[in-house]
Amino acid sequence: MKKAKKIWAGICATLLLTLAVAQPLEPAYADTGDELEQQLQESAERKEELAEQIKEVEADKTRALEAKALLDERNILLQQEIDTVQKQIENTEASIAEYEQKEAEQYELFCQQVRQEEERGTVSYWSVLFNATDFADLLSRIDFINEIMDYSQRIIDDLRQTREQLDTSRQELVKQKETLDATQQELEEQITAAAQLVAEYASTQEGLEAMQAEEEKLFKETEQMLKDWYAQNGGTGDIDATSTQEVLKGLIWPSNARYITDKFGWRDAPTAGASTYHEGVDIGAPYYSDVYAAQSGTVIQAGWNGGYGYSVIIAHDFGVATLYGHMNDYYVSVGQTVSRGQVIGECGSTGISTGPHIHYEVRINGEKIDPLPYLPGYIAYW
Ligand SMILES: [Zn+2]
């Protein structure tokens, strides 16, 4: 029994480990759009990071390939040099063989000559010693032998000297080739190392690309889940937005009211302290009516905001932000993620205001733009 328990514990541990590893590849359980948005954002960040890593490893691989190409080129030149020296060695060896042959021939010639002279009885030591008529004759006969010998000897010596010089050259060439061979061996080791590096980078890249594909799959799944969530819970969010224009196009009315009581731009200040350049539009809505987030995003301001009274600012993607002013109350806090259409407060007349309305601003990277194009079906009331 004890043993069975241990085995079971082992299996559980293995399962847990497998799950822990596999988890990041599956969209985690989430029951709100906020959580899904968060997951999608995290997935997008991981995708971006992976893309950056792939770019880096690709650059590394390219550099390694370039380095290898240079080494290969050097090796080709070195091989040509080695081939040239090898040819020189072969030529020298052929010359040496030729001279050795000549030496042998010369020696053979000399022997033949001596044998012939001996047969004729002219240069035999025997005849030299015993047929000499007198001492002078003896000396001249010896001289004669010496002359023949000297002559052959000189030829043989010349041949040998040339052969010895050739042999010295050959030794030098062999030494030169040995040095070149050693250099080539080193170079080939470097080439092997470079090729290995290229292979390593390629393998790393492959791994990262596989991770990227998995992350892409996870991103798509999370995106679908978020779409499904929005479909069930109202609103669709701006998850498909890929540009400022798309975020702007996705803006919805922040109120059920459709009256615009004051437009964007120059105007006469409606009350003391109000600006003469109107940086938003005023939506005439009743007290306590809902104020909606025009687009999903993150709350970056919530609370008292000078002349705006109680206001909320939401940062959306691609530098777009929206402001809702003069609210009676607000329901969100800074850092909170909100979804499109979420109620963020109630209409009021706080701050510098003459009556209940929503002062609505749209900003792109802080610059205030006319929100009217993004309020379809408005009723002009100014
Ligand atoms: Zn206003």
Residues whose N, C-alpha, C, O or C-beta is under 5 A from the ligand:
A	BS01	ZN	V281 D282 H359
